[in-house]
Amino acid sequence: MKTFNERCYDKLKKVPRGRVTTYRELARSLGTSAYRAVGNAMNKNPYSPEVPCHRVVNSDGRVGGYAGGEVEKIQMLKGEGIKISNGKIVDFEKKLFVF
């Protein structure tokens, strides 16, 4: 049986380049409301960038934290064509991946 973190990583691999999802959406897709546990799993992700934890953002479109630092997260997202203004995803609703 897979751990919670492994289940998070498996789901996250489905988020395509150029899209983002939220901690809450990832938790919901796993049948839980434990979005903080999802954040913890992302922080401990040993498989980055194969498991693209940089694509998980806050529910309001803010970029949020990243183990490698917020600046690096923003650079990675921009490298995938995601526009960011004042720490938030531009056209967040259009970039949001829902499972």
N, C-alpha and C positions, 0 to 999 in steps of 0.2 A: 504494500500500500504506500502511495506517495505521501510525502509530507505536505503540509500546507504551502510551504515555500515552493516546493517543486510543482505543485498544482498552479500556483501563481505564475511561475516561469513558463509552464506549458501554454497557459492562456495568453500570456503576453507576447509570445512568439507569433501569434496570429495578427497582431497589430502591424499593418503594413507601413513601410517607409513613407514618410510624408503625412502621417496621421498620428493622433495622440488618443489616449484614453485617460480615464481618471482612476484614482485610488478607489473611489466609491463604485464605479462601473466594473472594475476588475473584481472587487469583492462581491458585488451583486451576481456577476457571472459565475462565481464559485458557490453561490447559494448561502452567502453570509453577509452580515452588515459590518464585519470587522475590517473596515478600510484602514484603520491604523496598523493592523497586523500586515496588511498588504504593503503599507509604507515601510514597515520594518523588513519585510521580505525583500523589497526593492533595495533597501540600504545594504543588505547583506548579500546581494546578488553576486555570486562568484563567476557568472557566465557572461558578463557584459563584454562586448556589445552584442554577442550572439543572442542573448536575451536582453532586448532593448529597454531597460528600465528608464532610460532618458525620455521615453515616450509616455510616461505616466505623469500626469499633471493634476493640479487641484481642480475641484469641481467648478470653480468660478473662472477657469481659464488661466489662472496664474501658473507660472512655470513650476514653482515649488522647489523643494530641496533635491539634492543629488549628492551621492557619496563623493563624486569627483569635484564637486563645487558647482554652484549655480551658473557661473560664467561658462564652464565647460558644457553644461547641459544645454544652455542657450546656443552655443556654437554648434553642438551636435544637431539640435533641432533645425537651426538655420541651414545647416549643411544638407538637410533633407527637404529644404524648400518651405519650411514653416516660418512664417513671419511672426516676429515678436515685437511688441511695442509696450514700453513701460512695464516690463516683466510679465506681460500677458500675451496669450496666443491671439493673433489677429484672425478674425473669422473662425472663432473657436468652434461654433456649432457645425461648421462645414468640415472642420478638421477632426472632429470627435468621432472615434471609432466605438461603436456599440456592439457588443457581442450578441 
